[in-house]
Amino acid sequence: MVLQVFGHKSPDTDSTGSPIIWAWYLSEIQGIPAQANLLGEPNNEALFMLQHWQLDKPEIISEVAPGAPVVIVDTNNPAELPDVINQADIRAVIDHHKLVGGLETKAPIDITIRPLACTATIMHDLMGADAAKMPRAVKGAMLSCILSDTLAFRSPTTTDHDRALAEALAEELSVNLSEYSAQMFAAKSDVSAFSDVELLRMDSKSFPVGDQTLRVSVLETTAPHVVLARKAALMAAMGPVALEDNVDQVLLFVVTVAFFRDPSVNPTSPLAVWFR
């Protein structure tokens, strides 16, 4: 049976690229038949990555069969996975988020959770010398994941290790980091084709806080005015989304990704606008 590799629902670039990277490693290096899957439509930035590096979009699935072998990447939260995830045969978890709990396995498994900005960085470490064997497109996916999750090194979660790996990959691939990052973020910022409900679910996760459950959505953009112009409609959509998703509140953060030229400006201080 082919092993399925997938990340969280509402896949961003890391949850789209990391399954591709790890499925390649399992199939081509470990000799374990594996395929990358998605748990939803990828966002525009992830679609740009796939097109730029000429990668096939992984098959989208909504459920996994009982007993199906799976590897979970870029999350360890059951709320972000298929409802029947604990009926699957979970073989491994690779993640860079906090440990949530709730997953159940049929046997002892490999779990790797490290305080790095990106799952793809962890995968590179796990591959060791075999990482050099990655095809150009897979290396491009890895670079894209790191740039996305670090906001091109502007996120406070960025580590020296993430940055060093991205710079090494960019040099090997002859990629200008500033230009490629700008292309990625421009693709993510084009939200004209998405409804208000789709925007609220595009990069969204549920979190229990005390006796309430919050759906926290994030939109990272180089054009915040485009999203802010839809503020009233987005706020009106929050109530129906909360009811449909069985949460108490929906929060939307609009994060401005700016490409600063003035060295006196701190590029690690993105603007966050909180709607409630």
C-alpha positions as a Markdown table, in Angstrom:
| # | Residue | x | y | z |
|---|---|---|---|---|
| 1 | Met | 0.0 | 0.0 | 0.0 |
| 2 | Val | 1.3 | 3.4 | -1.0 |
| 3 | Leu | 2.1 | 5.6 | 2.0 |
| 4 | Gln | 0.3 | 9.0 | 2.0 |
| 5 | Val | 2.2 | 12.1 | 3.1 |
| 6 | Phe | 0.2 | 15.2 | 3.9 |
| 7 | Gly | 0.1 | 18.4 | 6.0 |
| 8 | His | -2.8 | 20.4 | 7.5 |
| 9 | Lys | -6.1 | 21.5 | 6.0 |
| 10 | Ser | -6.0 | 24.9 | 4.1 |
| 11 | Pro | -2.5 | 24.1 | 2.8 |
| 12 | Asp | 0.0 | 26.9 | 2.5 |
| 13 | Thr | 3.3 | 26.6 | 0.8 |
| 14 | Asp | 5.0 | 24.5 | 3.5 |
| 15 | Ser | 2.1 | 22.1 | 3.8 |
| 16 | Thr | 2.1 | 21.8 | 0.0 |
| 17 | Gly | 5.8 | 21.6 | -0.6 |
| 18 | Ser | 6.8 | 19.4 | 2.4 |
| 19 | Pro | 4.6 | 16.4 | 1.4 |
| 20 | Ile | 6.3 | 16.6 | -2.1 |
| 21 | Ile | 9.7 | 16.7 | -0.5 |
| 22 | Trp | 9.2 | 13.8 | 1.9 |
| 23 | Ala | 7.3 | 11.6 | -0.6 |
| 24 | Trp | 10.3 | 12.0 | -2.9 |
| 25 | Tyr | 12.7 | 11.0 | -0.1 |
| 26 | Leu | 10.7 | 8.0 | 0.9 |
| 27 | Ser | 10.2 | 6.8 | -2.6 |
| 28 | Glu | 13.6 | 7.5 | -4.2 |
| 29 | Ile | 15.9 | 7.2 | -1.2 |
| 30 | Gln | 14.2 | 4.9 | 1.3 |
| 31 | Gly | 12.5 | 2.7 | -1.3 |
| 32 | Ile | 9.1 | 3.1 | 0.3 |
| 33 | Pro | 6.3 | 3.8 | -2.2 |
| 34 | Ala | 4.9 | 7.2 | -1.1 |
| 35 | Gln | 2.7 | 9.9 | -2.6 |
| 36 | Ala | 2.1 | 13.5 | -1.6 |
| 37 | Asn | -1.4 | 14.6 | -0.9 |
| 38 | Leu | -3.2 | 17.8 | 0.1 |
| 39 | Leu | -6.2 | 18.2 | 2.5 |
| 40 | Gly | -7.6 | 21.1 | 0.5 |
| 41 | Glu | -6.9 | 23.6 | -2.3 |
| 42 | Pro | -3.5 | 25.2 | -1.9 |
| 43 | Asn | -3.2 | 29.0 | -1.6 |
| 44 | Asn | -2.0 | 31.2 | -4.5 |
| 45 | Glu | 1.5 | 31.3 | -3.2 |
| 46 | Ala | 1.7 | 27.5 | -3.1 |
| 47 | Leu | 0.2 | 27.3 | -6.6 |
| 48 | Phe | 2.9 | 29.8 | -7.8 |
| 49 | Met | 5.5 | 27.5 | -6.4 |
| 50 | Leu | 4.1 | 24.5 | -8.2 |
| 51 | Gln | 4.0 | 26.3 | -11.5 |
| 52 | His | 7.4 | 27.9 | -11.1 |
| 53 | Trp | 9.2 | 24.7 | -10.4 |
| 54 | Gln | 7.0 | 22.6 | -12.8 |
| 55 | Leu | 5.7 | 20.4 | -10.0 |
| 56 | Asp | 2.4 | 18.5 | -10.3 |
| 57 | Lys | -0.2 | 19.5 | -7.8 |
| 58 | Pro | -0.7 | 16.6 | -5.3 |
| 59 | Glu | -4.0 | 14.9 | -5.3 |
| 60 | Ile | -6.5 | 16.5 | -2.8 |
| 61 | Ile | -8.1 | 14.1 | -0.4 |
| 62 | Ser | -10.7 | 14.7 | 2.4 |
| 63 | Glu | -10.4 | 11.4 | 4.3 |
| 64 | Val | -8.0 | 8.6 | 4.8 |
| 65 | Ala | -9.0 | 4.9 | 4.9 |
| 66 | Pro | -8.8 | 3.0 | 8.2 |
| 67 | Gly | -5.4 | 1.4 | 8.4 |
| 68 | Ala | -3.9 | 3.4 | 5.6 |
| 69 | Pro | -0.2 | 4.2 | 6.2 |
| 70 | Val | 0.4 | 7.9 | 6.5 |
| 71 | Val | 3.1 | 10.5 | 7.4 |
| 72 | Ile | 1.9 | 13.8 | 8.9 |
| 73 | Val | 4.0 | 16.9 | 8.2 |
| 74 | Asp | 3.7 | 20.5 | 9.2 |
| 75 | Thr | 1.2 | 19.8 | 12.0 |
| 76 | Asn | 0.5 | 17.5 | 14.9 |
| 77 | Asn | -3.0 | 18.9 | 15.6 |
| 78 | Pro | -5.9 | 16.4 | 15.0 |
| 79 | Ala | -8.2 | 19.4 | 14.4 |
| 80 | Glu | -6.2 | 20.2 | 11.3 |
| 81 | Leu | -6.4 | 16.7 | 9.9 |
| 82 | Pro | -9.1 | 14.3 | 8.7 |
| 83 | Asp | -11.7 | 13.4 | 11.3 |
| 84 | Val | -10.7 | 9.7 | 11.2 |
| 85 | Ile | -6.9 | 10.3 | 11.4 |
| 86 | Asn | -6.6 | 8.1 | 14.5 |
| 87 | Gln | -8.0 | 5.2 | 12.5 |
| 88 | Ala | -5.1 | 5.5 | 10.0 |
| 89 | Asp | -1.7 | 3.8 | 10.5 |
| 90 | Ile | 0.4 | 6.9 | 11.4 |
| 91 | Arg | 4.0 | 6.1 | 10.6 |
| 92 | Ala | 5.7 | 9.4 | 11.4 |
| 93 | Val | 5.2 | 13.1 | 12.3 |
| 94 | Ile | 7.5 | 15.9 | 11.1 |
| 95 | Asp | 6.6 | 19.3 | 12.4 |
| 96 | His | 7.8 | 22.7 | 13.8 |
| 97 | His | 4.8 | 23.7 | 15.8 |
| 98 | Lys | 4.0 | 23.2 | 19.5 |
| 99 | Leu | 2.9 | 19.7 | 20.6 |
| 100 | Val | -0.8 | 19.6 | 20.8 |
| 101 | Gly | -1.7 | 16.0 | 21.6 |
| 102 | Gly | -4.6 | 13.8 | 20.6 |
| 103 | Leu | -3.0 | 11.7 | 17.9 |
| 104 | Glu | -3.0 | 8.0 | 18.5 |
| 105 | Thr | -0.8 | 5.4 | 16.8 |
| 106 | Lys | -0.9 | 1.7 | 16.3 |
| 107 | Ala | 2.8 | 1.2 | 17.2 |
| 108 | Pro | 5.8 | 3.3 | 18.2 |
| 109 | Ile | 6.7 | 5.9 | 15.5 |
| 110 | Asp | 9.3 | 8.5 | 14.6 |
| 111 | Ile | 8.3 | 11.9 | 15.8 |
| 112 | Thr | 10.4 | 14.9 | 14.9 |
| 113 | Ile | 9.4 | 18.3 | 16.2 |
| 114 | Arg | 12.1 | 21.0 | 16.2 |
| 115 | Pro | 12.1 | 24.7 | 17.0 |
| 116 | Leu | 12.8 | 25.8 | 13.4 |
| 117 | Ala | 10.8 | 28.1 | 11.2 |
| 118 | Cys | 9.9 | 25.6 | 8.6 |
| 119 | Thr | 9.2 | 21.8 | 8.2 |
| 120 | Ala | 11.2 | 21.7 | 5.1 |
| 121 | Thr | 14.3 | 22.7 | 7.0 |
| 122 | Ile | 13.8 | 19.8 | 9.4 |
| 123 | Met | 13.5 | 17.4 | 6.4 |
| 124 | His | 16.8 | 18.6 | 5.0 |
| 125 | Asp | 18.4 | 17.8 | 8.3 |
| 126 | Leu | 16.8 | 14.4 | 8.4 |
| 127 | Met | 18.0 | 13.5 | 4.9 |
| 128 | Gly | 21.6 | 14.2 | 5.7 |
| 129 | Ala | 23.9 | 13.6 | 2.8 |
| 130 | Asp | 21.0 | 12.3 | 0.7 |
| 131 | Ala | 19.6 | 15.9 | 0.5 |
| 132 | Ala | 22.1 | 16.6 | -2.2 |
| 133 | Lys | 20.3 | 14.1 | -4.4 |
| 134 | Met | 17.1 | 16.1 | -4.5 |
| 135 | Pro | 16.1 | 17.1 | -8.1 |
| 136 | Arg | 16.2 | 20.7 | -8.9 |
| 137 | Ala | 12.4 | 21.1 | -8.6 |
| 138 | Val | 12.3 | 19.5 | -5.1 |
| 139 | Lys | 15.1 | 21.8 | -4.0 |
| 140 | Gly | 13.0 | 24.7 | -5.4 |
| 141 | Ala | 10.1 | 23.5 | -3.3 |
| 142 | Met | 12.3 | 23.4 | -0.2 |
| 143 | Leu | 13.5 | 26.9 | -0.8 |
| 144 | Ser | 10.0 | 28.2 | -1.4 |
| 145 | Cys | 8.8 | 26.6 | 1.9 |
| 146 | Ile | 11.5 | 28.3 | 3.9 |
| 147 | Leu | 11.0 | 31.7 | 2.3 |
| 148 | Ser | 7.2 | 31.4 | 2.9 |
| 149 | Asp | 7.4 | 30.4 | 6.5 |
| 150 | Thr | 10.1 | 32.9 | 7.4 |
| 151 | Leu | 8.5 | 35.7 | 5.4 |
| 152 | Ala | 11.8 | 36.0 | 3.6 |
| 153 | Phe | 13.7 | 36.0 | 6.9 |
| 154 | Arg | 11.4 | 38.8 | 8.3 |
| 155 | Ser | 9.5 | 36.5 | 10.7 |
| 156 | Pro | 10.7 | 36.4 | 14.3 |
| 157 | Thr | 10.5 | 32.6 | 14.1 |
| 158 | Thr | 13.4 | 32.6 | 11.6 |
| 159 | Thr | 16.6 | 30.9 | 12.8 |
| 160 | Asp | 20.1 | 31.2 | 11.5 |
| 161 | His | 19.8 | 27.6 | 10.3 |
| 162 | Asp | 16.7 | 28.3 | 8.2 |
| 163 | Arg | 18.4 | 31.3 | 6.6 |
| 164 | Ala | 21.7 | 29.5 | 5.9 |
| 165 | Leu | 19.9 | 26.6 | 4.2 |
| 166 | Ala | 17.8 | 28.9 | 2.1 |
| 167 | Glu | 20.8 | 30.9 | 1.0 |
| 168 | Ala | 22.7 | 27.7 | 0.1 |
| 169 | Leu | 19.7 | 26.4 | -1.9 |
| 170 | Ala | 19.3 | 29.8 | -3.7 |
| 171 | Glu | 23.0 | 29.8 | -4.7 |
| 172 | Glu | 22.8 | 26.3 | -5.9 |
| 173 | Leu | 19.7 | 27.0 | -7.9 |
| 174 | Ser | 20.9 | 30.4 | -9.2 |
| 175 | Val | 17.9 | 32.1 | -7.6 |
| 176 | Asn | 17.9 | 35.8 | -6.5 |
| 177 | Leu | 16.2 | 35.6 | -3.1 |
| 178 | Ser | 14.8 | 39.1 | -3.1 |
| 179 | Glu | 13.3 | 38.8 | -6.6 |
| 180 | Tyr | 11.9 | 35.3 | -6.0 |
| 181 | Ser | 10.4 | 36.2 | -2.6 |
| 182 | Ala | 8.7 | 39.2 | -4.2 |
| 183 | Gln | 7.2 | 37.0 | -6.8 |
| 184 | Met | 5.9 | 34.6 | -4.2 |
| 185 | Phe | 4.4 | 37.2 | -2.0 |
| 186 | Ala | 2.8 | 39.0 | -5.0 |
| 187 | Ala | 1.1 | 35.7 | -5.9 |
| 188 | Lys | -0.1 | 35.3 | -2.4 |
| 189 | Ser | -1.4 | 38.9 | -2.3 |
| 190 | Asp | -3.8 | 38.4 | -5.3 |
| 191 | Val | -7.0 | 37.4 | -3.5 |
| 192 | Ser | -9.4 | 38.8 | -6.0 |
| 193 | Ala | -10.7 | 35.3 | -7.0 |
| 194 | Phe | -11.6 | 34.3 | -3.4 |
| 195 | Ser | -14.8 | 34.9 | -1.6 |
| 196 | Asp | -14.9 | 36.4 | 1.9 |
| 197 | Val | -15.5 | 32.9 | 3.4 |
| 198 | Glu | -12.6 | 31.4 | 1.4 |
| 199 | Leu | -10.3 | 34.2 | 2.6 |
| 200 | Leu | -11.3 | 33.4 | 6.3 |
| 201 | Arg | -10.4 | 29.8 | 5.8 |
| 202 | Met | -7.4 | 30.2 | 3.5 |
| 203 | Asp | -4.7 | 30.0 | 6.2 |
| 204 | Ser | -6.7 | 29.1 | 9.2 |
| 205 | Lys | -6.4 | 27.0 | 12.3 |
| 206 | Ser | -8.6 | 26.3 | 15.3 |
| 207 | Phe | -7.3 | 26.8 | 18.9 |
| 208 | Pro | -9.0 | 26.1 | 22.2 |
| 209 | Val | -8.6 | 29.0 | 24.6 |
| 210 | Gly | -10.1 | 28.4 | 28.0 |
| 211 | Asp | -13.7 | 27.4 | 27.4 |
| 212 | Gln | -13.8 | 28.8 | 23.9 |
| 213 | Thr | -12.6 | 27.7 | 20.5 |
| 214 | Leu | -11.1 | 30.3 | 18.2 |
| 215 | Arg | -10.6 | 30.1 | 14.4 |
| 216 | Val | -7.5 | 32.2 | 13.8 |
| 217 | Ser | -6.9 | 33.2 | 10.1 |
| 218 | Val | -3.9 | 34.9 | 8.7 |
| 219 | Leu | -3.5 | 36.8 | 5.4 |
| 220 | Glu | 0.1 | 37.7 | 4.6 |
| 221 | Thr | 0.1 | 40.3 | 1.8 |
| 222 | Thr | 2.2 | 43.0 | 0.1 |
| 223 | Ala | -1.0 | 44.8 | -0.7 |
| 224 | Pro | -3.0 | 45.2 | 2.6 |
| 225 | His | -5.2 | 47.8 | 1.2 |
| 226 | Val | -6.8 | 45.2 | -1.0 |
| 227 | Val | -7.9 | 43.2 | 2.0 |
| 228 | Leu | -8.8 | 46.2 | 4.1 |
| 229 | Ala | -11.1 | 47.4 | 1.4 |
| 230 | Arg | -13.2 | 44.3 | 2.1 |
| 231 | Lys | -13.2 | 44.7 | 5.9 |
| 232 | Ala | -17.0 | 45.1 | 6.3 |
| 233 | Ala | -17.7 | 42.1 | 4.2 |
| 234 | Leu | -15.1 | 40.0 | 5.9 |
| 235 | Met | -16.5 | 40.9 | 9.3 |
| 236 | Ala | -20.0 | 40.1 | 8.2 |
| 237 | Ala | -18.8 | 36.6 | 7.1 |
| 238 | Met | -17.2 | 35.8 | 10.4 |
| 239 | Gly | -20.5 | 35.0 | 12.1 |
| 240 | Pro | -21.6 | 32.4 | 9.5 |
| 241 | Val | -18.1 | 30.8 | 9.4 |
| 242 | Ala | -18.1 | 30.5 | 13.2 |
| 243 | Leu | -21.4 | 28.8 | 13.2 |
| 244 | Glu | -20.6 | 26.5 | 10.3 |
| 245 | Asp | -17.2 | 25.6 | 11.8 |
| 246 | Asn | -18.5 | 25.2 | 15.3 |
| 247 | Val | -16.2 | 27.8 | 16.9 |
| 248 | Asp | -16.9 | 30.7 | 19.2 |
| 249 | Gln | -15.0 | 33.5 | 17.3 |
| 250 | Val | -13.2 | 34.0 | 14.1 |
| 251 | Leu | -10.1 | 36.2 | 14.2 |
| 252 | Leu | -8.4 | 37.6 | 11.1 |
| 253 | Phe | -4.8 | 38.9 | 11.1 |
| 254 | Val | -3.7 | 40.9 | 8.0 |
| 255 | Val | 0.1 | 40.9 | 8.0 |
| 256 | Thr | 1.9 | 43.3 | 5.7 |
| 257 | Val | 5.0 | 41.9 | 4.1 |
| 258 | Ala | 7.2 | 44.9 | 3.2 |
| 259 | Phe | 10.4 | 44.9 | 1.3 |
| 260 | Phe | 12.3 | 47.6 | 3.1 |
| 261 | Arg | 15.2 | 49.6 | 1.6 |
| 262 | Asp | 15.7 | 51.9 | 4.5 |
| 263 | Pro | 18.2 | 50.2 | 6.8 |
| 264 | Ser | 16.9 | 52.2 | 9.8 |
| 265 | Val | 13.5 | 50.3 | 9.5 |
| 266 | Asn | 13.2 | 47.0 | 11.3 |
| 267 | Pro | 12.0 | 44.5 | 8.8 |
| 268 | Thr | 11.0 | 42.0 | 11.5 |
| 269 | Ser | 8.1 | 44.1 | 12.7 |
| 270 | Pro | 5.2 | 43.3 | 10.4 |
| 271 | Leu | 1.9 | 45.2 | 10.8 |
| 272 | Ala | -0.9 | 43.1 | 12.2 |
| 273 | Val | -4.5 | 44.2 | 11.9 |
| 274 | Trp | -6.9 | 42.3 | 14.1 |
| 275 | Phe | -10.6 | 42.0 | 13.3 |
| 276 | Arg | -12.9 | 40.5 | 15.8 |
